[in-house]
Amino acid sequence: MMGGRAVRADDQGRRELPAVWSRSFALFFTARSVSMLGSAMVPIATALGVGGLGYGPTGVGLALAAWMGPVALLILFGGVFADRFTPRRMMVGADTVRVVTQALLASLFVFGTPRLWQILVISAINGAAAAMYQPGVASTVPRVAGDVQRANATLRVSESIMMLVGPGVAGAVAGFVNVGVVFAIDAVGFAVSATCLLLMRLPPGPRLVTEGAMWRDLRGGWQEFRSRTWMWSVILVWIIFGATLFGPLIPLGSVLVSARLGEQGYGLVMSASGAGTILGGLLAMRVRPARPLMAGAIGMFGFALEPLTIATGMPLEILMAGHVVGGAGWAFWSVMWATSIQTQVPPEALNRVTAYEVGGSTLAVPVGQVLAGPLAEAFGARETLTVSTVVAVCGCACLLLVPAVRRLRRVTGAVTA
């Protein structure tokens, strides 16, 4: 029960692992780092590439939504397939698909002028691959490291470094060479990731689901998800965030900042956000709050500075400072959230529960991305991001008002359902 404490069946195996740096964690760390470098570059490359083709904020929003939409729609099946075929097989398969698609997109930009429909189709395939990949991440971390929070924080710091380096590199490569080279780098990153995942040595996991109807597996994951008020409460807030905050931020922010400060200026702003996430990850390595989601929600208030500084047309220095604070709040929340899920949900249900929480949290993002352009035309881009700022503050306040979120306590092992 949620109110009781019980040690998981795999806790003994976890205690036998090094706190963080096992051989398998090092390989997983490498896989995530190199693929995240490419992933940090691609949204910038997409925004600059599609914008450079003359499609404007609406085209950028469609391109980003073409990736996010399949993630939201197919993530539930990714969780079921991870239980049936093992998370590692699904992750390696997804990486392999993305090697091919990103190489194809690179060639389209390097050797010609891609049409918008080609970019949308490739982005959609990449999104479907990501949906097959993502559920396995959560269930892999507890199998390669004994200290789950520290492992998540270490991964977050690495991802943050990639987010710091990636946008600046993407802006430089796109500006001085060709935006297609950015997609080529991403393809190489996915190839390295797949290789590292294949080389991992994992302890025995929970029993695989190999029979029974898929809808039954989905229903079982749903029951685990909805039985946890703290989880679905957060996802409800994240659905609102997706449509009104996360969705419009890049399409509108890239256009507004680039128009004032140039493509290099936008790259610097995004790198500042990456620097902030490094700070947030380092903080999460050392701080172990008794109520992790309450602490994370307080940190997320800082994220409101990102749309606020863009909407108000702040100078580059203030824009970067606001994004440092916003990135730190986002990273700290992310570690608290990931660790809570990985230590509160039974391992045999973790892939499917992760699929529900990822699917729910990303469901409305493509809606916000698609609507960003029309809303900006109707009401103004700055006005739209001002609304995003208000939503960010109100959403974090709502999280703190939910007792199940505010009172959820940290556990070193996990509770059973």
TIBALO-185859 format. One record per residue (C-alpha): residue number from 0; residue in three letters; z negated, y, x negated. Coordinates in nm, 2 decimals, always signed. Layout:
! TIBALO-185859
PT:k:r:z:y:x
PT:NUM:Ala:Z:Y:X
...
//
This chain:
! TIBALO-185859
PT:k:r:z:y:x
PT:0:Met:+0.00:+0.00:+0.00
PT:1:Met:+0.05:+0.36:-0.11
PT:2:Gly:-0.32:+0.42:-0.12
PT:3:Gly:-0.40:+0.13:-0.34
PT:4:Arg:-0.36:+0.06:-0.71
PT:5:Ala:-0.20:-0.26:-0.83
PT:6:Val:-0.04:-0.36:-1.16
PT:7:Arg:+0.32:-0.46:-1.15
PT:8:Ala:+0.43:-0.80:-1.26
PT:9:Asp:+0.62:-0.64:-1.55
PT:10:Asp:+0.33:-0.43:-1.67
PT:11:Gln:+0.23:-0.69:-1.93
PT:12:Gly:+0.59:-0.68:-2.08
PT:13:Arg:+0.58:-0.30:-2.08
PT:14:Arg:+0.25:-0.29:-2.27
PT:15:Glu:+0.42:-0.52:-2.54
PT:16:Leu:+0.70:-0.26:-2.59
PT:17:Pro:+0.65:+0.03:-2.83
PT:18:Ala:+0.55:+0.34:-2.65
PT:19:Val:+0.90:+0.48:-2.68
PT:20:Trp:+1.11:+0.39:-2.98
PT:21:Ser:+1.20:+0.03:-2.93
PT:22:Arg:+1.55:-0.08:-3.06
PT:23:Ser:+1.68:-0.09:-2.71
PT:24:Phe:+1.54:+0.25:-2.63
PT:25:Ala:+1.71:+0.39:-2.94
PT:26:Leu:+2.04:+0.25:-2.82
PT:27:Phe:+1.98:+0.38:-2.46
PT:28:Phe:+1.89:+0.71:-2.61
PT:29:Thr:+2.21:+0.73:-2.80
PT:30:Ala:+2.42:+0.62:-2.50
PT:31:Arg:+2.27:+0.89:-2.28
PT:32:Ser:+2.29:+1.16:-2.55
PT:33:Val:+2.65:+1.12:-2.64
PT:34:Ser:+2.77:+1.08:-2.28
PT:35:Met:+2.56:+1.38:-2.18
PT:36:Leu:+2.72:+1.60:-2.44
PT:37:Gly:+3.05:+1.54:-2.27
PT:38:Ser:+2.90:+1.57:-1.93
PT:39:Ala:+2.75:+1.91:-2.03
PT:40:Met:+3.09:+2.03:-2.14
PT:41:Val:+3.29:+1.91:-1.84
PT:42:Pro:+3.17:+2.14:-1.56
PT:43:Ile:+3.24:+2.44:-1.79
PT:44:Ala:+3.58:+2.30:-1.88
PT:45:Thr:+3.65:+2.23:-1.52
PT:46:Ala:+3.55:+2.58:-1.41
PT:47:Leu:+3.75:+2.74:-1.69
PT:48:Gly:+4.05:+2.51:-1.66
PT:49:Val:+4.09:+2.53:-1.28
PT:50:Gly:+4.02:+2.90:-1.29
PT:51:Gly:+4.27:+2.95:-1.56
PT:52:Leu:+4.53:+2.78:-1.35
PT:53:Gly:+4.48:+3.05:-1.09
PT:54:Tyr:+4.29:+2.86:-0.82
PT:55:Gly:+3.99:+3.09:-0.82
PT:56:Pro:+3.63:+3.01:-0.70
PT:57:Thr:+3.77:+2.80:-0.41
PT:58:Gly:+3.96:+2.57:-0.65
PT:59:Val:+3.66:+2.54:-0.88
PT:60:Gly:+3.44:+2.45:-0.59
PT:61:Leu:+3.69:+2.19:-0.47
PT:62:Ala:+3.71:+2.04:-0.82
PT:63:Leu:+3.34:+2.01:-0.86
PT:64:Ala:+3.30:+1.88:-0.50
PT:65:Ala:+3.56:+1.61:-0.56
PT:66:Trp:+3.33:+1.47:-0.82
PT:67:Met:+3.01:+1.51:-0.63
PT:68:Gly:+3.13:+1.39:-0.30
PT:69:Pro:+3.20:+1.03:-0.41
PT:70:Val:+2.86:+1.03:-0.58
PT:71:Ala:+2.68:+1.11:-0.26
PT:72:Leu:+2.89:+0.87:-0.05
PT:73:Leu:+2.89:+0.57:-0.28
PT:74:Ile:+2.55:+0.59:-0.46
PT:75:Leu:+2.39:+0.35:-0.20
PT:76:Phe:+2.64:+0.08:-0.29
PT:77:Gly:+2.58:+0.15:-0.66
PT:78:Gly:+2.21:+0.06:-0.60
PT:79:Val:+2.30:-0.27:-0.42
PT:80:Phe:+2.56:-0.37:-0.68
PT:81:Ala:+2.31:-0.30:-0.96
PT:82:Asp:+2.08:-0.55:-0.80
PT:83:Arg:+2.36:-0.80:-0.76
PT:84:Phe:+2.54:-0.77:-1.09
PT:85:Thr:+2.26:-0.62:-1.32
PT:86:Pro:+2.23:-0.24:-1.39
PT:87:Arg:+2.38:-0.28:-1.74
PT:88:Arg:+2.71:-0.44:-1.62
PT:89:Met:+2.75:-0.16:-1.37
PT:90:Met:+2.68:+0.11:-1.62
PT:91:Val:+2.92:-0.04:-1.88
PT:92:Gly:+3.19:-0.08:-1.62
PT:93:Ala:+3.14:+0.28:-1.50
PT:94:Asp:+3.16:+0.41:-1.86
PT:95:Thr:+3.48:+0.21:-1.92
PT:96:Val:+3.65:+0.36:-1.61
PT:97:Arg:+3.55:+0.71:-1.72
PT:98:Val:+3.70:+0.66:-2.07
PT:99:Val:+4.04:+0.60:-1.90
PT:100:Thr:+4.02:+0.88:-1.65
PT:101:Gln:+3.90:+1.15:-1.89
PT:102:Ala:+4.16:+1.05:-2.15
PT:103:Leu:+4.42:+1.09:-1.87
PT:104:Leu:+4.29:+1.43:-1.77
PT:105:Ala:+4.29:+1.54:-2.13
PT:106:Ser:+4.65:+1.45:-2.17
PT:107:Leu:+4.75:+1.64:-1.86
PT:108:Phe:+4.60:+1.96:-1.99
PT:109:Val:+4.72:+1.91:-2.35
PT:110:Phe:+5.07:+1.81:-2.28
PT:111:Gly:+5.14:+2.00:-1.95
PT:112:Thr:+5.00:+2.19:-1.66
PT:113:Pro:+4.81:+1.97:-1.42
PT:114:Arg:+4.82:+2.03:-1.05
PT:115:Leu:+4.51:+2.08:-0.85
PT:116:Trp:+4.55:+1.75:-0.66
PT:117:Gln:+4.57:+1.56:-0.99
PT:118:Ile:+4.24:+1.71:-1.10
PT:119:Leu:+4.08:+1.64:-0.77
PT:120:Val:+4.19:+1.27:-0.77
PT:121:Ile:+4.06:+1.21:-1.13
PT:122:Ser:+3.74:+1.39:-1.05
PT:123:Ala:+3.69:+1.17:-0.74
PT:124:Ile:+3.73:+0.85:-0.95
PT:125:Asn:+3.48:+0.99:-1.20
PT:126:Gly:+3.24:+1.06:-0.92
PT:127:Ala:+3.28:+0.70:-0.79
PT:128:Ala:+3.21:+0.57:-1.14
PT:129:Ala:+2.90:+0.79:-1.17
PT:130:Ala:+2.77:+0.65:-0.84
PT:131:Met:+2.79:+0.30:-0.98
PT:132:Tyr:+2.62:+0.41:-1.30
PT:133:Gln:+2.33:+0.63:-1.19
PT:134:Pro:+2.10:+0.38:-1.01
PT:135:Gly:+2.07:+0.17:-1.32
PT:136:Val:+1.93:+0.45:-1.53
PT:137:Ala:+1.59:+0.46:-1.35
PT:138:Ser:+1.54:+0.09:-1.37
PT:139:Thr:+1.64:+0.07:-1.74
PT:140:Val:+1.38:+0.32:-1.87
PT:141:Pro:+1.07:+0.11:-1.79
PT:142:Arg:+1.24:-0.20:-1.95
PT:143:Val:+1.30:-0.03:-2.29
PT:144:Ala:+0.98:+0.18:-2.33
PT:145:Gly:+0.61:+0.13:-2.27
PT:146:Asp:+0.53:+0.50:-2.20
PT:147:Val:+0.75:+0.59:-1.91
PT:148:Gln:+0.67:+0.96:-1.89
PT:149:Arg:+0.71:+1.01:-2.26
PT:150:Ala:+1.04:+0.82:-2.26
PT:151:Asn:+1.17:+1.03:-1.97
PT:152:Ala:+1.06:+1.35:-2.15
PT:153:Thr:+1.23:+1.23:-2.47
PT:154:Leu:+1.55:+1.16:-2.28
PT:155:Arg:+1.53:+1.50:-2.10
PT:156:Val:+1.49:+1.68:-2.44
PT:157:Ser:+1.80:+1.50:-2.57
PT:158:Glu:+1.99:+1.58:-2.26
PT:159:Ser:+1.87:+1.94:-2.28
PT:160:Ile:+2.00:+1.97:-2.64
PT:161:Met:+2.33:+1.84:-2.52
PT:162:Met:+2.32:+2.10:-2.24
PT:163:Leu:+2.24:+2.36:-2.50
PT:164:Val:+2.52:+2.27:-2.73
PT:165:Gly:+2.78:+2.15:-2.47
PT:166:Pro:+2.86:+2.47:-2.28
PT:167:Gly:+2.90:+2.68:-2.60
PT:168:Val:+3.12:+2.41:-2.75
PT:169:Ala:+3.32:+2.38:-2.43
PT:170:Gly:+3.38:+2.76:-2.41
PT:171:Ala:+3.48:+2.77:-2.78
PT:172:Val:+3.71:+2.47:-2.76
PT:173:Ala:+3.87:+2.59:-2.44
PT:174:Gly:+3.92:+2.94:-2.58
PT:175:Phe:+4.05:+2.85:-2.92
PT:176:Val:+4.22:+2.51:-2.88
PT:177:Asn:+4.28:+2.37:-2.53
PT:178:Val:+4.06:+2.27:-2.24
PT:179:Gly:+4.21:+1.92:-2.25
PT:180:Val:+4.03:+1.86:-2.58
PT:181:Val:+3.70:+1.89:-2.40
PT:182:Phe:+3.79:+1.61:-2.17
PT:183:Ala:+3.90:+1.40:-2.47
PT:184:Ile:+3.56:+1.45:-2.63
PT:185:Asp:+3.40:+1.33:-2.30
PT:186:Ala:+3.62:+1.02:-2.31
PT:187:Val:+3.49:+0.94:-2.66
PT:188:Gly:+3.13:+0.99:-2.55
PT:189:Phe:+3.17:+0.74:-2.27
PT:190:Ala:+3.32:+0.48:-2.51
PT:191:Val:+3.02:+0.52:-2.74
PT:192:Ser:+2.78:+0.50:-2.45
PT:193:Ala:+2.94:+0.17:-2.32
PT:194:Thr:+2.91:+0.02:-2.67
PT:195:Cys:+2.54:+0.11:-2.71
PT:196:Leu:+2.46:-0.03:-2.36
PT:197:Leu:+2.62:-0.36:-2.46
PT:198:Leu:+2.41:-0.38:-2.77
PT:199:Met:+2.07:-0.34:-2.60
PT:200:Arg:+1.83:-0.64:-2.58
PT:201:Leu:+1.65:-0.62:-2.25
PT:202:Pro:+1.34:-0.82:-2.14
PT:203:Pro:+1.38:-1.03:-1.82
PT:204:Gly:+1.40:-0.81:-1.52
PT:205:Pro:+1.32:-0.86:-1.15
PT:206:Arg:+1.50:-1.14:-0.97
PT:207:Leu:+1.86:-1.04:-0.89
PT:208:Val:+1.99:-1.02:-0.53
PT:209:Thr:+2.28:-1.27:-0.53
PT:210:Glu:+2.31:-1.36:-0.16
PT:211:Gly:+2.27:-1.22:+0.18
PT:212:Ala:+2.45:-0.94:+0.36
PT:213:Met:+2.49:-0.60:+0.19
PT:214:Trp:+2.36:-0.42:+0.49
PT:215:Arg:+2.04:-0.62:+0.46
PT:216:Asp:+2.00:-0.50:+0.10
PT:217:Leu:+2.06:-0.14:+0.21
PT:218:Arg:+1.81:-0.17:+0.49
PT:219:Gly:+1.55:-0.30:+0.25
PT:220:Gly:+1.60:-0.01:+0.02
PT:221:Trp:+1.58:+0.23:+0.32
PT:222:Gln:+1.25:+0.08:+0.43
PT:223:Glu:+1.11:+0.13:+0.08
PT:224:Phe:+1.24:+0.49:+0.07
PT:225:Arg:+1.12:+0.60:+0.41
PT:226:Ser:+0.77:+0.45:+0.36
PT:227:Arg:+0.70:+0.71:+0.10
PT:228:Thr:+0.65:+1.05:+0.26
PT:229:Trp:+0.64:+1.23:-0.07
PT:230:Met:+0.98:+1.10:-0.16
PT:231:Trp:+1.18:+1.18:+0.16
PT:232:Ser:+1.00:+1.52:+0.19
PT:233:Val:+1.14:+1.62:-0.15
PT:234:Ile:+1.48:+1.49:-0.06
PT:235:Leu:+1.49:+1.70:+0.26
PT:236:Val:+1.42:+2.01:+0.05
PT:237:Trp:+1.69:+1.90:-0.20
PT:238:Ile:+1.95:+1.87:+0.08
PT:239:Ile:+1.89:+2.23:+0.16
PT:240:Phe:+1.90:+2.32:-0.21
PT:241:Gly:+2.22:+2.14:-0.25
PT:242:Ala:+2.41:+2.33:+0.02
PT:243:Thr:+2.26:+2.68:-0.06
PT:244:Leu:+2.15:+2.68:-0.42
PT:245:Phe:+2.29:+2.40:-0.65
PT:246:Gly:+2.63:+2.39:-0.48
PT:247:Pro:+2.73:+2.76:-0.50
PT:248:Leu:+2.56:+2.83:-0.84
PT:249:Ile:+2.83:+2.72:-1.08
PT:250:Pro:+3.14:+2.82:-0.88
PT:251:Leu:+3.01:+3.17:-0.81
PT:252:Gly:+2.81:+3.21:-1.13
PT:253:Ser:+3.10:+3.11:-1.36
PT:254:Val:+3.33:+3.37:-1.19
PT:255:Leu:+3.08:+3.65:-1.18
PT:256:Val:+2.95:+3.61:-1.53
PT:257:Ser:+3.29:+3.55:-1.69
PT:258:Ala:+3.44:+3.85:-1.51
PT:259:Arg:+3.17:+4.08:-1.67
PT:260:Leu:+3.09:+3.91:-2.00
PT:261:Gly:+3.39:+3.68:-2.07
PT:262:Glu:+3.41:+3.30:-2.11
PT:263:Gln:+3.20:+3.31:-2.42
PT:264:Gly:+2.93:+3.51:-2.24
PT:265:Tyr:+2.92:+3.25:-1.97
PT:266:Gly:+2.89:+2.97:-2.23
PT:267:Leu:+2.59:+3.16:-2.38
PT:268:Val:+2.42:+3.19:-2.05
PT:269:Met:+2.46:+2.82:-1.98
PT:270:Ser:+2.34:+2.74:-2.33
PT:271:Ala:+2.03:+2.94:-2.26
PT:272:Ser:+1.96:+2.72:-1.96
PT:273:Gly:+2.00:+2.43:-2.19
PT:274:Ala:+1.75:+2.58:-2.43
PT:275:Gly:+1.51:+2.62:-2.14
PT:276:Thr:+1.54:+2.25:-2.05
PT:277:Ile:+1.45:+2.16:-2.41
PT:278:Leu:+1.13:+2.36:-2.37
PT:279:Gly:+1.06:+2.20:-2.03
PT:280:Gly:+1.11:+1.85:-2.18
PT:281:Leu:+0.88:+1.92:-2.47
PT:282:Leu:+0.62:+2.04:-2.24
PT:283:Ala:+0.65:+1.73:-2.03
PT:284:Met:+0.59:+1.52:-2.34
PT:285:Arg:+0.24:+1.67:-2.39
PT:286:Val:+0.13:+1.76:-2.04
PT:287:Arg:+0.03:+1.48:-1.81
PT:288:Pro:-0.09:+1.64:-1.48
PT:289:Ala:-0.30:+1.44:-1.25
PT:290:Arg:-0.07:+1.56:-0.97
PT:291:Pro:+0.28:+1.55:-1.12
PT:292:Leu:+0.48:+1.66:-0.82
PT:293:Met:+0.26:+1.96:-0.75
PT:294:Ala:+0.29:+2.07:-1.12
PT:295:Gly:+0.66:+2.01:-1.11
PT:296:Ala:+0.71:+2.22:-0.79
PT:297:Ile:+0.52:+2.51:-0.95
PT:298:Gly:+0.75:+2.49:-1.25
PT:299:Met:+1.06:+2.49:-1.02
PT:300:Phe:+0.98:+2.84:-0.90
PT:301:Gly:+1.12:+2.95:-1.23
PT:302:Phe:+1.46:+2.81:-1.14
PT:303:Ala:+1.50:+3.10:-0.89
PT:304:Leu:+1.56:+3.33:-1.18
PT:305:Glu:+1.90:+3.17:-1.25
PT:306:Pro:+2.08:+3.29:-0.92
PT:307:Leu:+1.87:+3.60:-0.92
PT:308:Thr:+1.97:+3.73:-1.26
PT:309:Ile:+2.34:+3.66:-1.18
PT:310:Ala:+2.33:+3.82:-0.83
PT:311:Thr:+2.17:+4.14:-0.96
PT:312:Gly:+2.42:+4.17:-1.25
PT:313:Met:+2.16:+4.17:-1.53
PT:314:Pro:+2.26:+4.23:-1.89
PT:315:Leu:+2.34:+3.93:-2.11
PT:316:Glu:+1.99:+3.93:-2.27
PT:317:Ile:+1.81:+3.92:-1.93
PT:318:Leu:+2.05:+3.67:-1.79
PT:319:Met:+1.98:+3.44:-2.09
PT:320:Ala:+1.60:+3.49:-2.06
PT:321:Gly:+1.61:+3.41:-1.68
PT:322:His:+1.81:+3.09:-1.75
PT:323:Val:+1.57:+2.98:-2.02
PT:324:Val:+1.28:+3.00:-1.77
PT:325:Gly:+1.49:+2.84:-1.50
PT:326:Gly:+1.60:+2.55:-1.73
PT:327:Ala:+1.24:+2.49:-1.84
PT:328:Gly:+1.12:+2.47:-1.48
PT:329:Trp:+1.41:+2.23:-1.38
PT:330:Ala:+1.34:+2.00:-1.68
PT:331:Phe:+0.97:+1.98:-1.62
PT:332:Trp:+1.02:+1.90:-1.25
PT:333:Ser:+1.29:+1.64:-1.34
PT:334:Val:+1.05:+1.45:-1.57
PT:335:Met:+0.77:+1.46:-1.32
PT:336:Trp:+1.00:+1.34:-1.04
PT:337:Ala:+1.17:+1.06:-1.24
PT:338:Thr:+0.84:+0.93:-1.38
PT:339:Ser:+0.68:+0.93:-1.03
PT:340:Ile:+0.97:+0.72:-0.89
PT:341:Gln:+0.97:+0.47:-1.18
PT:342:Thr:+0.60:+0.41:-1.17
PT:343:Gln:+0.54:+0.42:-0.80
PT:344:Val:+0.83:+0.20:-0.68
PT:345:Pro:+0.83:-0.18:-0.73
PT:346:Pro:+1.09:-0.29:-0.99
PT:347:Glu:+1.27:-0.52:-0.75
PT:348:Ala:+1.34:-0.22:-0.52
PT:349:Leu:+1.39:+0.05:-0.78
PT:350:Asn:+1.77:+0.04:-0.80
PT:351:Arg:+1.82:+0.07:-0.43
PT:352:Val:+1.54:+0.33:-0.38
PT:353:Thr:+1.69:+0.53:-0.67
PT:354:Ala:+2.03:+0.51:-0.49
PT:355:Tyr:+1.88:+0.66:-0.18
PT:356:Glu:+1.70:+0.94:-0.36
PT:357:Val:+2.00:+1.03:-0.57
PT:358:Gly:+2.23:+1.01:-0.27
PT:359:Gly:+2.01:+1.23:-0.06
PT:360:Ser:+1.95:+1.48:-0.33
PT:361:Thr:+2.33:+1.52:-0.40
PT:362:Leu:+2.45:+1.48:-0.05
PT:363:Ala:+2.48:+1.85:+0.03
PT:364:Val:+2.59:+1.97:-0.32
PT:365:Pro:+2.96:+1.92:-0.25
PT:366:Val:+2.92:+2.10:+0.08
PT:367:Gly:+2.78:+2.40:-0.11
PT:368:Gln:+3.05:+2.38:-0.37
PT:369:Val:+3.33:+2.38:-0.11
PT:370:Leu:+3.18:+2.66:+0.09
PT:371:Ala:+3.10:+2.88:-0.21
PT:372:Gly:+3.45:+3.04:-0.22
PT:373:Pro:+3.48:+3.11:+0.16
PT:374:Leu:+3.12:+3.24:+0.17
PT:375:Ala:+3.18:+3.47:-0.12
PT:376:Glu:+3.50:+3.60:+0.05
PT:377:Ala:+3.32:+3.66:+0.38
PT:378:Phe:+2.98:+3.80:+0.25
PT:379:Gly:+3.03:+3.86:-0.12
PT:380:Ala:+2.94:+3.64:-0.42
PT:381:Arg:+2.64:+3.84:-0.52
PT:382:Glu:+2.50:+3.83:-0.16
PT:383:Thr:+2.55:+3.46:-0.14
PT:384:Leu:+2.35:+3.40:-0.47
PT:385:Thr:+2.08:+3.64:-0.34
PT:386:Val:+2.04:+3.40:-0.04
PT:387:Ser:+2.02:+3.11:-0.30
PT:388:Thr:+1.73:+3.29:-0.47
PT:389:Val:+1.54:+3.32:-0.15
PT:390:Val:+1.60:+2.96:-0.06
PT:391:Ala:+1.48:+2.85:-0.41
PT:392:Val:+1.15:+3.03:-0.36
PT:393:Cys:+1.09:+2.91:+0.00
PT:394:Gly:+1.19:+2.55:-0.09
PT:395:Cys:+0.93:+2.53:-0.37
PT:396:Ala:+0.67:+2.68:-0.14
PT:397:Cys:+0.75:+2.41:+0.12
PT:398:Leu:+0.70:+2.13:-0.14
PT:399:Leu:+0.35:+2.26:-0.21
PT:400:Leu:+0.27:+2.27:+0.16
PT:401:Val:+0.34:+1.90:+0.21
PT:402:Pro:+0.01:+1.71:+0.15
PT:403:Ala:+0.19:+1.39:+0.03
PT:404:Val:+0.38:+1.58:-0.23
PT:405:Arg:+0.09:+1.80:-0.34
PT:406:Arg:-0.16:+1.51:-0.36
PT:407:Leu:+0.05:+1.24:-0.52
PT:408:Arg:-0.14:+1.13:-0.83
PT:409:Arg:-0.01:+1.01:-1.16
PT:410:Val:-0.04:+0.63:-1.24
PT:411:Thr:-0.01:+0.46:-1.57
PT:412:Gly:+0.13:+0.14:-1.42
PT:413:Ala:+0.26:+0.15:-1.07
PT:414:Val:+0.16:+0.07:-0.72
PT:415:Thr:+0.31:-0.20:-0.51
PT:416:Ala:+0.47:-0.13:-0.18
//
